[in-house]
Amino acid sequence: MTIPLILVVAVAKNGAIGRDNQLLWRLRTDLKRFRELTMGKPMIMGRKTYQSIGKPLPGRETIVLTRDGGFAASGVHIAHSWDEAVAKGEGLAGEMGADAVAVVGGAEIYRMALPHVETIYLTEVATAPEGDAFFPPVDRTRFREVARISHPKSPDDEHPFTFIDFQRRR
Ligand SMILES: NC(=O)c1ccc[n+]([C@@H]2O[C@H](COP(=O)([O-])OP(=O)(O)OC[C@H]3O[C@@H](n4cnc5c(N)ncnc54)[C@H](OP(=O)(O)O)[C@@H]3O)[C@@H](O)[C@H]2O)c1
């Protein structure tokens, strides 16, 4: 049995997801949702995103994709190709009893993952900042919107935002 891949991303109105290897906003409610969606699961991320976070996140297993054969970091798994990352993710999910492997960015990794993911958990952030990393518009001929919840700006969240869930069409 293949374990499904889920993709978790926060995207501005203009498609921006990051700049200078940093996030573009402070949204505590979205961080909490990210934690809930990824907890107990293996996560696949690019080397740049890993370095931006700087450490493995607790309660999850981190698989870092890099082409650099010399890359080393403690407490994470390393993969040198997409297929290797997915194979490691499936193996770890089995060991952890997880029902999915989460793809958590950045832009390069999302592009590679999109043809393979079953579900997209997208946070649309109501702002349009200057970015240097982007997520493409979701292809609604391939993905169906299955849930949408809007949240206002608040002391915890510096912009209004909407959680939109997409499921691959069969
Ligand atoms: N808003 C969000 O939800 C969100 C989530 C995550 C990240 N981000 C943002 O996204 C930005 C980073 O995205 P990015 O596209 O610059 O970098 P990235 O996707 O995090 O990492 C890119 C790196 O992944 C490795 N890689 C890519 N394809 C590979 C392949 N086929 N095989 C092996 N390794 C491969 C390469 O590492 P090497 O160079 O080491 O070979 C490449 O430089 C940051 O601004 C970050 O804050 C935003």
PDBQT file of the ligand as one rigid body, heavy atoms in Angstrom, charges set to zero:
ROOT
HETATM    1  N1  LIG A 201       4.984  29.808   2.879  1.00  0.00    +0.000 N 
HETATM    2  C1  LIG A 201       5.251  28.510   3.017  1.00  0.00    +0.000 C 
HETATM    3  O1  LIG A 201       4.351  27.698   3.280  1.00  0.00    +0.000 OA
HETATM    4  C2  LIG A 201       6.669  28.029   2.884  1.00  0.00    +0.000 A 
HETATM    5  C3  LIG A 201       7.004  26.714   3.221  1.00  0.00    +0.000 A 
HETATM    6  C4  LIG A 201       8.327  26.303   3.065  1.00  0.00    +0.000 A 
HETATM    7  C5  LIG A 201       9.264  27.200   2.572  1.00  0.00    +0.000 A 
HETATM    8  N2  LIG A 201       8.909  28.454   2.277  1.00  0.00    +0.000 N 
HETATM    9  C6  LIG A 201       9.865  29.428   1.719  1.00  0.00    +0.000 C 
HETATM   10  O2  LIG A 201      10.360  28.918   0.500  1.00  0.00    +0.000 OA
HETATM   11  C7  LIG A 201      11.671  29.445   0.283  1.00  0.00    +0.000 C 
HETATM   12  C8  LIG A 201      12.608  28.316  -0.041  1.00  0.00    +0.000 C 
HETATM   13  O3  LIG A 201      12.232  27.692  -1.256  1.00  0.00    +0.000 OA
HETATM   14  P1  LIG A 201      13.325  27.356  -2.376  1.00  0.00    +0.000 P 
HETATM   15  O4  LIG A 201      12.605  26.889  -3.598  1.00  0.00    +0.000 OA
HETATM   16  O5  LIG A 201      14.268  28.500  -2.487  1.00  0.00    +0.000 OA
HETATM   17  O6  LIG A 201      14.178  26.168  -1.692  1.00  0.00    +0.000 OA
HETATM   18  P2  LIG A 201      13.751  24.714  -1.173  1.00  0.00    +0.000 P 
HETATM   19  O7  LIG A 201      12.728  24.132  -2.099  1.00  0.00    +0.000 OA
HETATM   20  O8  LIG A 201      13.483  24.745   0.271  1.00  0.00    +0.000 OA
HETATM   21  O9  LIG A 201      15.142  23.936  -1.327  1.00  0.00    +0.000 OA
HETATM   22  C9  LIG A 201      15.757  23.870  -2.593  1.00  0.00    +0.000 C 
HETATM   23  C10 LIG A 201      16.898  22.881  -2.491  1.00  0.00    +0.000 C 
HETATM   24  O10 LIG A 201      16.386  21.551  -2.464  1.00  0.00    +0.000 OA
HETATM   25  C11 LIG A 201      17.323  20.688  -3.069  1.00  0.00    +0.000 C 
HETATM   26  N3  LIG A 201      16.690  20.020  -4.206  1.00  0.00    +0.000 N 
HETATM   27  C12 LIG A 201      15.777  20.536  -5.073  1.00  0.00    +0.000 A 
HETATM   28  N4  LIG A 201      15.441  19.618  -6.000  1.00  0.00    +0.000 NA
HETATM   29  C13 LIG A 201      16.152  18.493  -5.693  1.00  0.00    +0.000 A 
HETATM   30  C14 LIG A 201      16.226  17.194  -6.289  1.00  0.00    +0.000 A 
HETATM   31  N5  LIG A 201      15.503  16.845  -7.377  1.00  0.00    +0.000 N 
HETATM   32  N6  LIG A 201      17.066  16.292  -5.745  1.00  0.00    +0.000 NA
HETATM   33  C15 LIG A 201      17.793  16.596  -4.650  1.00  0.00    +0.000 A 
HETATM   34  N7  LIG A 201      17.753  17.813  -4.036  1.00  0.00    +0.000 NA
HETATM   35  C16 LIG A 201      16.940  18.748  -4.570  1.00  0.00    +0.000 A 
HETATM   36  C17 LIG A 201      18.494  21.542  -3.510  1.00  0.00    +0.000 C 
HETATM   37  O11 LIG A 201      19.406  21.565  -2.415  1.00  0.00    +0.000 OA
HETATM   38  P3  LIG A 201      21.006  21.753  -2.615  1.00  0.00    +0.000 P 
HETATM   39  O12 LIG A 201      21.176  23.140  -3.139  1.00  0.00    +0.000 OA
HETATM   40  O13 LIG A 201      21.553  21.528  -1.246  1.00  0.00    +0.000 OA
HETATM   41  O14 LIG A 201      21.416  20.676  -3.589  1.00  0.00    +0.000 OA
HETATM   42  C18 LIG A 201      17.849  22.906  -3.681  1.00  0.00    +0.000 C 
HETATM   43  O15 LIG A 201      18.752  23.995  -3.589  1.00  0.00    +0.000 OA
HETATM   44  C19 LIG A 201      12.024  30.206   1.573  1.00  0.00    +0.000 C 
HETATM   45  O16 LIG A 201      11.757  31.586   1.397  1.00  0.00    +0.000 OA
HETATM   46  C20 LIG A 201      11.080  29.618   2.596  1.00  0.00    +0.000 C 
HETATM   47  O17 LIG A 201      10.821  30.513   3.654  1.00  0.00    +0.000 OA
HETATM   48  C21 LIG A 201       7.632  28.891   2.416  1.00  0.00    +0.000 A 
ENDROOT
TORSDOF 0
